[in-house]
Amino acid sequence: MESYKATVVNEIFKMVRKKKAVLIVILSAAIIAVVQLLSFALRGGLGIMGSSAAGFPITVLSVFANTILPLFTALAVIDTFTGEFASDTMKISITRPVTRLKVYLAKLTAVGAFILASLMIVMVLSTATALLFNRMSPTLGWFASILAAYVSTVIPMLTLAVLIAWPANVFKSSSGVFFLSMLAFLLLRGLGVVFSSLATLLATSLLDWYKLWIASPLPLGMVLRQLLVMLGYVMIFFALGFQRFDRRDL
């Protein structure tokens, strides 16, 4: 366990050094500013989502979780696996006295920490913006619903990371993996629109899982169903990804 913890810390440190967190803050601030400006401009009675101050952090999450965060998640996974194999830095991780399984788990854990940190940054910024620029009286329930929405988004995003880890250990080109991942993401998005009855089974549609957590009453059956779907994806693609990682030569 100590070797696993040390590996996780090392992987997180490598991510921090790449300064993706700074870019996340900049892009998050840009998204929040755009959504806030649109909210001001369209609040005059159009009734679109996000026109109310209370729903502003959720609107920001909807934009962030379907655009910027999947992009950065893909980049983080690709850098962690394909990028390190291409630059020969993977030898440093694998030659340590730790099993490849622990290395693989540590890398995905670091990506999960990156996802959580990114979501928390956006949550704090969007909530602060809603309180500063909108006249409203926040309640404990309001804060709780926002926290539930943002925290619950970690699971589908981590599921997406596990899916991308498989091609990231199959192909040697980082750009090739990125292109393939984005193409698959857009294709699945399109299939979800065309075949709406199957949308809840597609990995990309699961990115909206947070909507179930802020519904009243909580649709427990749908929550559990989509959780099981994500667990199925994780088990299958974790096994496929680790198999490639374990057999890959340095």
N, C-alpha and C positions, 0 to 999 in steps of 0.2 A: 504493500500500500504506500509506503514512503517513497519508493522509486516511482510509482505512478504519480503521486503528488508533485514530486520534483520535476517530472517530465511535463506535467500540466503547467507548472509555473514557468518552465523554460519556454514552452510553446506560446504562452501568453506574452512573455517578455519579447519574443521574436515578433509577435504581431504588433505590440506597442511600438517597437522600434521602426516599423514600417509606416507609422503615423497615419494609419487609416482612420483612427478615431478623430483626428483633427478634421479630415475631409468629411467625415460623417456629421460633425457639428456644423460645418459650413453649409453642407447641402441640406441638413435638417432646418437650419435657420432660414435658408432660401425657400424651402417648401412651406414652412410656417408663415413666412412673410407673404408669399403668393396666395396661400389659402385665406389668410386674414384680409388681404386686400380684396379678394374676390367676395369674401363674406360681407365686407363693408359695402361693396358695390352692388351686390345682389340681395341685400337684406330688405330692399324696398318692396317685398311682397311676392317674390317669385316662389318662395317656399321650397327652395332646393335644400338638400342635405347640407348641413353645416352652416345654415343661415342663423341658427341660434347659438348663443355663446356657450350654452351648456354642452352642445354637441361638437364644439370646435376641436378638442383633443382627439375625439373619435374620427372626425373627418380627416385630420392630419394623419392619423394612424392608417386609415383606409388608403390614402395616397402613398404613404411611406412604405407600407407593407406590400403593396402591389407594384412598386416601381424600384425605388432606390435600394431597399433592404435586400430583395432577392439578388439584385446585381452585385452588391457588396458581399453577400453570403457566397455567391459563386466565386468571386475573386478571392475571397479568404480561403475557401477550400482548395481552389486551384493553386494558389501560392503555397499552401501548406503541404500539398502532395506533389503535383506535377512540377511546380516551380522548384521545389527542393531537390527532386530527382534530376531535373535539368541542370541545376547549378552544382550538383554533387555535394550539397550540404546535408542530404539525408543520411549520409554515412555517419555523421556526428551523432545523430539521434539513435540510429540502429546499432551502432557498435558499443553503445553504453550497456552496462549490466542490467538491461531491462528487456522483457520479451517484446516481440513485434506487436502482439495484441495490445499490450499496455501503451505502446507508442501510438498505435492507431486510435485507441480510445482517448488518449491524451490530446491528440490533435483535434479530434472531433469535439472534445470537451472545451478546448480552447476556442474553437469556432462558436460553440454554444455560449461561452462567456462573452465573446465579441458581439453576438446577436443580442444577448440580454443587455449588455452595456449600451448598445446602440438604441435599443428600445427605451431604456430608462432615460437616456439623454433627450430623446424626442418627447417622451412623456413630460419630463420636467419643463422643457422649453415651451411645449404647446399649452400645458396647464397654466404656466406663468403668463403666457400671452393672453389666454382666455380671461384670466383674472385682471390683468393690467388694462386691457383695451376694451373690455366689455363690462357693462354694469350688470352684475349678478351677485347672488348670495350663495356661495358654495356650501354644500352640505356634506356630511360624512359619507352618505350614500353615493353622492356624485363622485367624490374622490375614490371610493371603493370600486365603483363601476369602471372608472378610467384605469385603475390599477389592474383590475381583473382582465380588461381588454388587452392591455399591453403585455402583461405577464403571460396570458394564454397564447399570445402570438409566438412566443418562444418555441413552443412545441412544433407547430407546422413548419416554422423556419428551420428548425434543427432537422426535421424530417427531410426538407429540401436539401439541406447540407449533406445528409447521409446519401441521398440519391446521387448528388453530384460527385461525391467521393468515389463512386464506382468508375465512371469514365475518367476521372482524374488519375486513377491508378492503372487505367488501360492504355491511354494514349500518352505519347511523349511530348506533344506540343501543347503548351499552355493556351495559346490562341485557338488551337483546334478544339480543345475541351470547352473553352469559353463559348465559341461559336456554336458548338453542338448543344451546350446547355441552354443557351438563349433560344436557339431554334426549337428545342424540345419544349421549353417554357411557353413560347408563343403558340406552338402547335397544340399543346394541351389546353391553353386558354381558348383557342378557337374551337376545339372539340367540346369544351364545356359550354360554349354558346350554342353550337349546333345541336348537340345532344344534351339538352338540359336535364333530362332524366338521369343521366349518368354523371352529372357534374360533381356530385358529392363524393364520387369515388376517385376523382382525379386529384393528383397531388397539388396542382395549382389552385384548385377551388378550395382546398383546405386552408388556404391562407386567410380566408374570411371566417375562420373558426371563432374568432373573438366576438363576432356578432351574436353567436348563441349565448355567450357569457353575459352579455348586457341586455338580453331579452327578458321580458317579464310576462309570465313566470319563466323560470329557467327550463328550457326543453331538455331535460336530463337524458331522455332516450336518444336524441340527436347528438348530444354532446358525447355520450358513450360510444355511439356508432362511429362517429368520425374519429374518435380517439383510437378505436380498434383498427380502423382503416389505416391510420398513421402508424400504429404499432406494427401492422402487417408490412407496410412499406419499409419501415426501419429494419425489421428482422431480415427481410429478403435482401435488401440492398446493402445492409451492413455485412451480411455473409458474403455477398458477391464482391464487395469492395475490399474486405479484409483478405479474401482468398487471393485477389490480384496483388494486394500489398505484400502479403506474406511470401508470395512466390516471385516477386519482382527482384531482379538483380540490381545491384548498385552500380 
